[in-house]
């Protein structure tokens, strides 16, 4: 999950596995697999960067766990 900010300034944690599309409309609009949409303050590029960092962290942790199991 990544931390993002709604237009009203409230912070939420967004489940990146539910994201379908990110649009600039001019505010950032994220569509979820549930059909819900969320307007955010962050740019699409900022959200993508956060998702990439999150996924790298998850994959890195999984890799370390696998290597630990091999020892």
C-alpha positions as CSV (number, residue, x, y, z in Angstrom):
1,X,0.0,0.0,0.0
2,X,1.1,3.6,-0.7
3,X,0.3,6.8,1.1
4,X,-1.5,9.4,-0.9
5,X,-3.5,12.5,-0.3
6,X,-7.2,13.2,-1.2
7,X,-8.1,16.6,-2.6
8,X,-9.5,17.6,0.8
9,X,-6.0,17.0,2.4
10,X,-6.8,13.8,4.2
11,X,-4.1,11.1,3.9
12,X,-5.1,7.5,2.9
13,X,-3.3,4.3,2.2
14,X,-4.0,3.1,-1.3
15,X,-3.9,-0.6,-2.2
16,X,-1.9,-0.6,-5.4
17,X,-3.2,-4.0,-6.4
18,X,-6.7,-2.5,-6.9
19,X,-5.5,0.3,-9.2
20,X,-6.7,0.1,-12.9
21,X,-5.8,3.5,-14.3
22,X,-4.4,6.8,-13.3
23,X,-5.6,9.9,-15.2
24,X,-4.8,13.6,-15.1
25,X,-8.2,15.4,-15.4
26,X,-6.6,18.0,-14.4
27,X,-6.7,16.6,-10.9
28,X,-5.3,13.1,-10.6
29,X,-8.0,10.5,-10.8
30,X,-7.4,6.8,-9.9
31,X,-9.9,4.2,-10.9
32,X,-10.0,1.0,-8.9
33,X,-11.0,-2.6,-9.8
34,X,-14.1,-2.0,-7.5
35,X,-15.3,0.7,-9.8
36,X,-14.6,3.4,-7.2
37,X,-12.6,6.4,-8.2
38,X,-10.4,8.6,-6.0
39,X,-9.2,12.1,-6.7
40,X,-5.7,12.8,-5.4
41,X,-3.3,15.7,-4.9
42,X,-0.3,13.8,-6.2
43,X,0.6,13.7,-9.8
44,X,0.3,10.5,-11.8
45,X,4.1,10.4,-12.0
46,X,4.4,10.7,-8.2
47,X,1.9,7.9,-7.7
48,X,3.7,5.6,-10.2
49,X,7.1,6.3,-8.4
50,X,5.6,5.4,-5.1
51,X,4.1,2.2,-6.5
52,X,7.5,1.3,-8.1
53,X,9.2,1.8,-4.7
54,X,6.6,-0.2,-2.9
55,X,6.8,-3.1,-5.4
56,X,10.6,-3.1,-5.2
57,X,10.4,-3.3,-1.4
58,X,8.0,-6.2,-1.6
59,X,10.1,-8.1,-4.1
60,X,13.3,-7.4,-2.2
61,X,11.8,-8.7,1.0
62,X,10.5,-11.8,-0.7
63,X,14.0,-12.4,-2.3
64,X,15.7,-12.0,1.1
65,X,13.2,-14.5,2.7
66,X,13.9,-17.0,-0.1
67,X,17.7,-16.6,0.3
68,X,17.3,-17.1,4.1
69,X,15.4,-20.3,3.5
70,X,18.2,-21.6,1.3
71,X,20.9,-21.2,4.0
